[in-house]
Amino acid sequence: MPIRQLPDDLINRIAAGEVVERPASVVKELVENAIDAEASRIVITTAGGGKSLIRIEDDGHGMDARDLVLSVERHATSKLGDAALDDIRTLGFRGEALASIGSVAELSISTRTRDAETGLRLNVLGGNKHGPLPQAMNRGTIIEVKNLFARIPARLKFLKTDRGETTAITDVVKRLAMANPEVHFVLNGSDRSTANWPAVTGDGALAGRLAQVIGDDFARNAVRLATTRHGVVVAGLAGLPTYTRANSLSQFYFVNGRSVRDKVLMGAVRAAYADFTFRDRFPVIALYLAVDPGEVDVNVHPAKAELRFRDAGGVRSAVIRAIGEALTHAGFKASTSVAEDVMGAFTAPVYDNAVAPAPALAPASTAGPISPAPLAETPLAYGSRPSAIPVERGFAGFTEPSGRVEEGEPAGLVEYPLGTARAQMFDNFIIAQNGDGLLLVDQHAAHERLVYERFKSQLASGPVPSQAQLIPVIIEPARGRLRPP
């Protein structure tokens, strides 16, 4: 077959495949344009997982008639000067998004600038423009994308279910919201529950937005990152070593306000936590880097999801240093959930004929490094079977009680190896007392042992409750390494 020039319509649809991978890609490109237009409020509405409808409304600068017509042309952008690929300071710069979307979907753009008396509307169907026409609206831009990939059934067939695409859109919007706490985000539609993240400003803006999106639990169990090294500014929140997940889906990386996936950053986080977490556990972290735009290349991926650092070693060093200093300053304290579980394990030993109120352990938030636990002064009461919490809160210590009874103690007293809790130190250690002396208990290690013992008891009494994985894990043993006994 001889070489021939492809028609423009086919060229646009092929090019769209690099930018518009799925509905979430459309949402990402359009919301980034709204952020670049300095919008303070962005409303995202979807239907059918984004395949039927995607609607992005913002209160940004808007466009005039000339810019509106040019916006749907390929490689037309207002965000990139001549030969400025080494100094990119905006989220969008390629000028491909609207043109690519218009070639694979029904695209409608309504926009109005601050000084305009009325808005304008432009429709694009199959790459053909209609308009612009007058449109009554407030300042800003409204973009509607309908019937995505309707003209490309092969692409439509390989999309996930509506629920799967809806989840992907939610994840994209979450990351954009985390990167821009000063913007009010609203995510709604007929295929989802509404999410509303108001704008957060001030010193605690970043932590406030992360609490909105990820949850208050993460904010309470994380340390703040704030350091500069090798010209790299590192900020964000890093989860405590005891606050981890089974996968890396709760790790978020941002470079110059752009959500990215980068092996250098993931490796640096893994190295920073290497001495504190197990190999199969992943810390929760939201890492924000500010780098000189000339030192990072964001033009290595069509969807701008990956990048390349000029000094990858310096970036890695800065991240490891920032996390290490933050964890050291925090004193490696345990997460609140671990502390509550272990302190709750200091349940009272049961006596046959003795009852007395238990001492109250001081909460983890008590000021100072050591939180004393006052002891009960009430004398023992005899003559009845216990109906309340016994004398002192003893810790089972993972082993059978010794059964030793000291002279002067009531019959039936059972002493546990880890004894009675007396104080909590540095939010991570429990000072306990038994008949032989004082013991220092690591809450994190104790929590792991408690979980282990609970599984052992469940296994001894019957099947352990379990749930099958949605996607099976396939394990292939290495050949040649197994030897017969």
Secondary structure, 3 states (H helix, E strand, C coil): CCCCCCCHHHHHHHHHHHHCCCHHHHHHHHHHHHHHCCCCEEEEEEEHHHCCEEEEEECCCCCCHHHHHHHCCCCCCCCCCCCCCCCCCCCCCCCCHHHHHHHHCEEEEEEECCCCCCEEEEEEECCEEEEEEEECCCCEEEEEEECCCCCCHHHHHCCCCHHHHHHHHHHHHHHHHHHCCCCEEEEEECCCCCEEECCCCCCCHHHHHHHHHCCHHHHHCEEEEEEEECCEEEEEEEECCCCEECCCCCEEEEECCEECCCHHHHHHHHHHCCCCCCCCCEECEEEEEECCHHHEECCCCCCCCCCEECCHHHHHHHHHHHHHHHHHHHCCCCCHHHHHHHHHCCCCCCCCCCECCCCCCCCCCCCCCEEECCCCCCCCECCCCCCCCCCCCECCCCCCCCCCCCCCCCCCCCCCCCCEEEEEECCCEEEEECCCCEEEEEHHHHHHHHHHHHHHHHHHHCCCCCCCCCCCCCCCCCCCCCCCC
